[in-house]
Amino acid sequence: MAVKIRIIVLSAIVITILALVFRTCSSPPHQGEKLYSELCANCHMESGKGLGKAIPPLANSDYLVQNRDAFACMLRTGLHDTIKVNGVSYDTPMEGNPTLTEVQIVNIANYVYQSWGNQAEEFTLGEVQKQLENCE
């Protein structure tokens, strides 16, 4: 009887651990989407298409591809220069969010760079940390 109880308890522990591991491994894409919706979609839209000639698109954006190495800094410190995205110039400033953690930046970056036709390699925490060290 005691052996059966131990097996049941051990089984419950293993199932709980597996559930936590699965949840941890599967949550970052959802976290990136949630953060994007809360912090970015107001301007760049849920579709990533931007807002006319005022706010640049993130969907199929050549600018994102060409400026991957500066993306973490854009999120943290903002962007105040005129930029050209897919042949169109944009000069509306983008405010940064200095309270974003490195992990939140990774999650947003991966969501943006893998949504709406964008198909880039995933960002790593190390990559984002290195970018943030070089922010001006």
N, C-alpha and C positions, 0 to 999 in steps of 0.2 A: 504494500500500500504506500509506504513512504517513497519507494522508488518511482511509482506512478505520479505522485505529487511533484517530485523533483523534476521529472520529465516534463510535466505540464508547465511548471514554473519556468524551466529553462526554455521551453518552446515559446512561451509568452515573451520572455526577455529577448530571444533571438528575433521574433517577429517585430517587436517594438524597435529594436536596433535597426533592422532592415528598413522599416518604415521611415525612421529618421534619416537614414543614409539616403534613401530614395528622395525624400522631400528636400534634403539639402542639395543633392545633385541636380534636381529638376527645377529648383526655384529661381536661379539667376535670370533666365530669359524672361520669366514673368515679372521679376523685380525690375528689370530694365524697361519693360513695357509699362509697368505701373509708374515708375519714376518719370518716364517720357511723358505719359499722359498728364501727370501732375505738374511737371515743370516746363515742358517744351511744346506740347501740342497746342497750347493757347495761341502760339504764333506760327509754328511750323505745320499745324493741323495734324489730326490723327492719321491722315493719309500720307503725311510727310511731303505733301506737295507745296507747302509754303503758302504765301498769301500774295498772289499777283506779283507786281514788281516791287512790293514793299519788303516781303520776307522771303528769303531764298528757299527753294525746295531742298529736302534731304533725300528724297526719292530719286534714284538714278543720278546722283549728283557727282559730276566730275570733280568738283571742289573737294568733296570728302575724300575721294581717292587720292588726289594730289596733296592733301594736307593732313593725312592720317597722323603724322608725327606731331601735330599741334592740337589734335582734337581735345585731349584732356585739358590743356591750358585754355582752350576756347570755353569749355564748360566751366572751369574754375574762375577764370578772370574776365571772360567776355570777349567780344570782338567789336572793335570800333573803327575798323578800316573799311574802305570800299572794297568789295570782293566781286569776282566774276564767277557765276555758277551757270554752267551749260550755256555760255555765251551772253548771259544777261548780267548787267551790273546791279549791285545792291549796296546801299549805303546806310541802311537803318541799323543803328547800333544794337548789339545783343549784349545784354547785361550778363555778367558771370554769376556764378553761385559759389562763393567761397566756403560755404558750409558743407558742400558735398564731400563725402568721404571718398577715398580711393576706390573702395569696392563699389560704391554707388556709381562712380564715373565709369568703371569697367562695365557694369551692368547696362548703363545707358549707351555707352559706346557700342557694345555688342548688339544691343537691340537696333540701334540706328544703322550700323554697318551691315546688318543682316536682314533688314526689312525693306519692303517696297521695291524690290528688284536689286538692292545692294547685296553683293555676295563677297564680302571681304573675310579674311581670316579673323578669328576671334582675337580680341584684345586680351592680354594677360595683365595680372596685377603688376608684375615687374615692368612691363612696357609703360603702363600708366604712371607708375612711380617715377620712372626715368623721365617721362615727358614733364611731369610736374616739377621735377628738380630744375628743369630748364625754362620754366615760365618767366616771362619778363614782367 
